[in-house]
């Protein structure tokens, strides 16, 4: 049985839940010029997850690594067994490496290397993951002016300037935890109408 990206995801997310407890997974998130396969949201950290199944190549990985390093507190490369022996050559030492192989009709995971804190993560990049209504809730939470006529970038900069980084980081994780994709279009439209 060959494991492809789409057949790895669900068992991977189950494994992550068993390993890290309370969390939220967001899939296919745009980060810079790349797209993160998955974002693992924990209570005060945001992790990037890149999946390279045996059917994939490392062709785009070096560019992806640069983007992942700017956006996430920790990163994990999930690889099929074909890539397991060479995975560490393609990512920095602080990246975690998780191998996946077929075990009967399911996927089995083995942690080759635990993810360490990413020294290149930037809060100013992470805050761009929030949508405008989510930023508005943070403005309210931290008692900042509404800045109703100001751009999203302006609001991001004000939050970075006025809110201590640890508090902002926690609030950012909470906002991503609470994100509801089933109602976001209506929320964004309502926000636009009132602002």
C-alpha positions as CSV (number, residue, x, y, z in Angstrom):
1,X,0.0,0.0,0.0
2,X,1.4,3.4,-1.0
3,X,0.6,6.3,1.2
4,X,-0.3,9.5,-0.5
5,X,-0.7,13.0,1.0
6,X,-4.5,12.6,1.2
7,X,-4.3,9.2,2.9
8,X,-1.7,10.4,5.4
9,X,-3.6,13.4,6.7
10,X,-6.4,11.9,8.8
11,X,-4.3,9.4,10.6
12,X,-1.6,12.0,11.1
13,X,-4.1,14.4,12.7
14,X,-5.2,11.6,15.0
15,X,-1.6,10.9,16.0
16,X,-0.9,14.6,16.7
17,X,-4.0,14.7,18.9
18,X,-2.8,11.7,20.9
19,X,0.7,13.2,21.2
20,X,-0.1,16.9,21.9
21,X,-3.6,16.9,23.4
22,X,-5.8,20.0,23.0
23,X,-5.2,21.4,19.6
24,X,-6.7,22.6,16.3
25,X,-5.6,21.7,12.8
26,X,-6.0,24.1,9.9
27,X,-5.3,22.8,6.5
28,X,-3.8,24.4,3.4
29,X,-2.9,27.8,4.9
30,X,-1.1,30.3,2.7
31,X,2.2,31.5,4.2
32,X,4.2,33.9,2.1
33,X,4.8,32.3,-1.3
34,X,4.0,28.8,0.0
35,X,1.1,26.9,1.3
36,X,1.4,25.0,4.6
37,X,-0.1,21.5,4.4
38,X,-1.3,21.9,7.9
39,X,-1.0,24.3,10.8
40,X,-1.1,22.8,14.3
41,X,-2.5,25.4,16.7
42,X,-1.6,24.8,20.4
43,X,-2.5,26.9,23.4
44,X,0.4,29.3,22.9
45,X,2.3,28.1,19.8
46,X,1.6,27.6,16.1
47,X,3.4,24.8,14.3
48,X,3.8,24.2,10.6
49,X,3.5,20.7,9.1
50,X,4.8,19.8,5.7
51,X,3.9,16.4,4.3
52,X,6.2,14.6,1.7
53,X,4.7,11.3,0.8
54,X,6.6,8.7,-1.1
55,X,4.9,10.0,-4.2
56,X,6.3,13.5,-3.6
57,X,9.8,15.1,-4.3
58,X,11.8,17.6,-2.4
59,X,11.7,20.0,-5.4
60,X,10.0,22.9,-3.6
61,X,11.0,22.2,-0.1
62,X,13.9,24.7,0.2
63,X,11.6,27.6,-0.6
64,X,8.9,26.2,1.7
65,X,11.3,25.9,4.6
66,X,12.1,29.6,4.4
67,X,8.4,30.5,4.6
68,X,7.7,27.9,7.4
69,X,10.6,29.3,9.4
70,X,9.1,32.9,9.2
71,X,5.6,31.8,10.3
72,X,5.8,29.0,12.8
73,X,7.1,28.4,16.3
74,X,8.1,24.8,15.5
75,X,8.0,22.8,12.3
76,X,7.5,19.2,11.4
77,X,8.4,17.4,8.2
78,X,6.3,14.3,7.7
79,X,7.9,11.8,5.2
80,X,7.2,8.5,3.7
81,X,9.7,5.7,4.2
82,X,11.4,6.4,0.8
83,X,12.4,9.9,2.1
84,X,13.2,8.9,5.7
85,X,17.0,8.4,5.4
86,X,17.6,11.8,3.6
87,X,14.9,14.0,5.3
88,X,17.4,15.6,7.7
89,X,19.5,16.8,4.8
90,X,16.6,19.0,3.6
91,X,15.4,20.8,6.7
92,X,17.2,22.7,9.5
93,X,18.2,21.0,12.8
94,X,15.3,22.5,14.7
95,X,12.7,20.9,12.5
96,X,11.0,17.7,13.7
97,X,10.9,14.7,11.4
98,X,8.1,12.2,11.5
99,X,8.1,9.1,9.3
100,X,4.9,7.4,8.1
101,X,4.7,3.9,6.7
102,X,1.8,1.6,5.9
103,X,1.0,-0.9,8.6
104,X,-1.6,-3.2,7.1
105,X,-4.5,-1.0,6.2
106,X,-3.4,2.0,8.3
107,X,-0.6,4.5,8.6
108,X,2.1,4.0,11.3
109,X,4.1,7.0,12.6
110,X,7.6,7.2,14.1
111,X,9.2,10.3,15.4
112,X,12.8,10.5,14.1
113,X,13.4,13.9,15.6
114,X,11.3,16.1,17.9
115,X,10.7,19.7,16.8
116,X,12.6,22.3,18.6
117,X,11.8,26.0,19.0
118,X,12.3,27.8,15.7
119,X,14.7,30.8,16.2
120,X,13.4,32.5,13.0
121,X,9.7,32.7,13.8
122,X,8.3,36.2,13.6
123,X,5.1,37.3,15.4
124,X,4.6,40.0,12.7
125,X,4.2,37.1,10.2
126,X,2.0,35.0,12.4
127,X,-0.5,37.9,13.0
128,X,-1.1,38.0,9.2
129,X,-2.8,34.6,9.6
130,X,-5.8,36.3,11.2
131,X,-8.7,37.6,9.3
132,X,-9.9,41.2,9.7
133,X,-12.9,40.2,12.0
134,X,-10.5,38.2,14.2
135,X,-8.2,41.2,14.5
136,X,-11.2,43.4,15.4
137,X,-11.9,41.0,18.3
138,X,-8.3,41.3,19.5
139,X,-8.6,45.1,19.3
140,X,-11.6,44.9,21.6
141,X,-10.0,42.4,23.9
142,X,-7.0,44.6,24.4
143,X,-9.1,47.8,24.5
144,X,-7.6,49.4,21.4
145,X,-9.4,51.9,19.3
146,X,-11.6,50.4,16.5
147,X,-9.4,51.9,13.6
148,X,-12.5,51.3,11.5
149,X,-11.2,53.1,8.4
150,X,-7.7,51.7,8.7
151,X,-6.1,48.9,6.7
152,X,-5.6,45.4,8.0
153,X,-1.9,46.0,8.0
154,X,-2.3,49.1,10.1
155,X,-4.3,47.2,12.7
156,X,-1.7,44.4,12.7
157,X,1.1,46.9,13.4
158,X,-0.9,48.6,16.2
159,X,-1.5,45.3,17.9
160,X,2.2,44.4,17.6
161,X,3.1,47.8,19.0
162,X,0.6,48.0,21.9
163,X,0.2,44.4,23.1
164,X,3.1,42.6,24.9
165,X,4.3,39.7,22.7
166,X,3.4,36.8,25.1
167,X,-0.2,38.1,25.5
168,X,-0.6,38.7,21.7
169,X,0.8,35.2,21.0
170,X,-1.8,33.6,23.4
171,X,-4.6,35.7,21.9
172,X,-3.5,34.8,18.3
173,X,-3.6,31.0,19.2
174,X,-7.1,31.5,20.8
175,X,-8.4,33.3,17.8
176,X,-7.2,30.4,15.5
177,X,-8.7,27.9,17.9
178,X,-12.1,29.6,17.7
179,X,-12.1,30.1,13.9
180,X,-15.3,28.7,12.4
181,X,-15.1,28.1,8.7
182,X,-18.9,27.5,8.4
183,X,-19.8,31.1,9.3
184,X,-16.7,33.1,8.3
185,X,-18.1,34.4,5.0
186,X,-21.1,35.8,6.8
187,X,-18.9,37.3,9.6
188,X,-16.6,38.9,7.0
189,X,-19.5,40.3,5.1
190,X,-21.1,41.7,8.3
191,X,-17.8,43.2,9.3
192,X,-17.5,44.9,5.9
193,X,-21.0,46.3,6.1
194,X,-20.4,47.9,9.5
195,X,-17.0,49.2,8.8
